[in-house]
C-alpha cells in the first residue's frame, strides 16, 4: 500500500510520519534549515510485525510547492489528511483535498494533529470543521483520529486503521505495459543512474528494455528495488527504484515528469480529450481556450483548453474538453489529471483522460461527442469497442487502441460485430454493418458515375474515392475496392473501374471515324501522326478527333503519351517489349539505346519513357531509369 499525506503547511505531516514509521525521512539540508518539506519525502515501514512494507509519501504543504505535492499524489492508495487542532481547516487543506478528490484516490483517513496543544472544546470544533469539509465529497464520514506526534497519543489507533485499510486495498492490475512516472533521478557510485517513482501499471523485471522520456530513449533495467527492497520483479502499486543504463546516459538527461514505458506503449501526444470538472469552489467562469498548467503523473506542462460543448464552464460543472498541449504528454485512457491556472497559483479542476490521441478536426461533431460519451462510461476496451466502431465510419486503428487502453491485442476479446480489414499500412477495425454500408455506397456511386458519364468506361481509384466522398483514408478505400474486385462486384479495365455489366459503346459516327484513324496510327508505328494531322487528312474538326481519341484512351485502345499524340495499344505493347528486352541485358534504361531501337528522335523517346514512368513500367532515379518488376505491364510481358 502507498500512503500519502495531505494538508496545510506546518500541520505536522512530517512529524506524524516519523511517529508512525520511526524514520526521520530523507530531508535535504534546505528543508531542515527552513523547517518545512519542500520536495517529496519517502519512508517504508511495516505497520505491524510480519506485515509487508508500506510506502509513505510526505508531500509539501506550502502553496509555493503544490506542484511538488501533485508530483507525489499519483499512485497513492490512501491519503492521510492532516489537520492541526490549533489551526483547524486552512487554505492548503482545502486545495489538497480538492486535488486528491480530482485524482480519485480511493481511501482517506483524517489525522487531527497537535491535540496536546488544545482544549477538548477546540478539538470538537476542528472535528466539526473537518466533517463539514468532507461532507459534499467522496470522503464524507472518513474516520478522524485525534493524536499527538509528540506524546504518541492516538498513534496506535491510527496505525490499526491503516492496517485495516491495507487489507481493503484492491490489488492493482498488472495487465498491460509497465508505466512509471519518474519523480526522482540520482547517480549511485558503481551502479549509475537510478530513477524512482510509483508503478502505475504492468510489471518490470531486471533485463527489460524501456523507453525513457519524450524522445523514447531505449534504456535497459540493470536492477531494481520494490518497496525499498531488492527484487527481481516490480509491479503496479509499488514504489519502485530502477537502476537503468544506456549508451552515454547521464543523470542530467533524466527529469521529473519523464515516463518509463515499453516501446509499444510509447506514444506522447499533443492533443488529449478529457472530461473536465471545474471545482465547486471556483469563483470564476472557465472560458473556452483558457491557458492552464496540466499535471499528470509527475508531468507539469502548459496547455490551452478547448471546451467541446460550449464556450464557458461554471463552478461544479463538467464538460468534454480537449487539451492543446505545448509539450508532449504520455497518457492512457482513465488517467486522472489536475489543471491549475496559467500562473500556477490555484487549482481550477481536473479530469479523466478519455482519448490521448484526440483529433484536430471535427472535435465538436455529434459523432465525436458520442464517442467521448462511450469512452467516459466504458468499463474497459471491449465494453467501449462496439459503440466506438458504430461511430467511427473511417475505422479504428488497433495499434492506437492498444496505446489508448494499455492493452496488447492478444489480450482482447473482440465482439462479434468487429470486422478486421487489412490495409497496406496495417489493420483497421470496422463495425461489420458499417463496412457493408460502405461497400454498398461505393457500388451506388459507381452506378451514378456511369449514369452521369455514359461515354466513359469509369473512373480510376482516386477519382472514384473523390466522387464517392467516403470517410475513408486512401489505404482503407483501396482495401475496400480490392475486396469488391476480388468478389467480382466491380471490374477493372486497365486503370478504369466499372460495374461488370457496364460497357462504353461508340456511336456509329465515332465507330466510322475510328475505323479510318486506326490504320493511320498503326502505319505511323513509333511516330504516329498528331491530332491536327489526322483531322486535316479526314477533313473534320480537331476537337472531334481529340474527343474520340480521349474516349478510346479511357477504353484502353489507345494511349495519350503527350497532348494530342496517341499511340495504339498494339504499338505501346511493342515498345514495352523492346524496352524490356534491353533491360534484360542491363538493368538501367538508356535513352540513347531506346532511341536507336525505335528509330525516332531523342525528344520523342524521352516523352515515351516519361509516359512509362507515369504508368509505372519504369522508375526514374536521378538521371537513370529502372524497370519496375512489380508493374502490371512488365508482368503482362512475361517478365518475372
C-alpha angles and dihedrals in degrees: 000000000000115000122192130190125227132182149093123313116278094014091124104261095140094044091049092053090049090053091048098045105024088232128118093210130226100291119168125236093257091054093050091048094050096039095230139095109255101168134021119295126198135204134173124202143149111246091207137013110285094009119129119259115277119210118225124197116199108203127193119255101199113109090233090062100046089115088061090049089053091051090059100039099075117093094022116144097193133016122214106208108203120202121176114230093221097050101030122194111356135182096270090046088062095043094048090048091050090051096050090048090052091049091053097232102183103219137033136186125186123223115197098204133195093033089153088071100057142057120251091254091059091048090055090050092053092046089053090050091052092047090052092046094053098039099090096046142062093276096060109146094016110166116263123211119197107208148149123224088200100054096026092235111155095005092110093052091050091049091053090050091051090051090051091048090050089060089054096049109116115233109250114238114260089199117116133026122327113263125189126168108209114234098167138020127185141154124251118201110250094008106059128211119014124186127189135199145124115285107235099183145000131007136285130199135189108276096031119133118226137177117245126210132330093317092052095231108191112241131176123225105235095179141336148206125210120197088354094303129106110258142170094218133028125191144186115304096032132108103242136195115194125194101211131186136190139151110297092349114163131179089245089067093060120076139180105268096040116125130219111210137146117271095254091055097045105109115133112191138198098211124052128177115215142167102246123208119192114211115258090231095054109123098199131066111246110237129212113267094016118164117244146164112248119209117195120161102323093329122113114187133158123240148159118246117223109198109218102197103041145343099269142023125214128214114289094013130121130217140163110258140173124226114218099199129205091208131029118275124205105215141149133199112288097024114141121226138181128221123210127184124273093268092045091237102121140022113248103181142288145233152201120261110242103169123007090191099056119178121248094213131058090007091151097045119124089242092055093046090053089053090052091050089055092048091049094052098035119119091197145335097286091048091054101038100078095054093038091058092046087059096041108075090171092057131242127268108235091208088058090050090051090057095038094055099024091238125129115226096246089066094056125103102207117213117241093253094063118108117196114213121193114216132175089259096048138281127325128195121224136176105253093230091048091051092049090051090052090053091051091047092055092051091047092049092047089052089049090051091053090051093050096041105032093162093058125081091221144285127289119245098272094045091050090049090054092043094050092045093207120175090242131117114233097260092055092045091052090051090051091051092047089053092051092045092051090051092048093241088122128030130205132212106190106308093340123099123207143154112275094249096047119105132166111235118200117224118245090257092049092048091051092049092047091051088059097042098046097067091049092052092048092047089055089059107180093000106046121179121271123248092257091054093049092048091049093050092047092042092229133121117284089229091061093050092045093049092049094048092049090051089051089049089058087052090053094242095115136018125225103220095174133351110303094000116105130179122201116243092248092054093049091050089051092052090048091053091052091049093050091047089055091047090056088066097042128011092222120080110228116205093208094052091047090049092052092049092053095039094224135115125287093246093056091045090054090049091053092047091049088053089052087052090054096049092046103249092116136025121211116219112181105308096341136079129212131194114250104226091195094058118115091231093054091049090046088058090054097255112149 
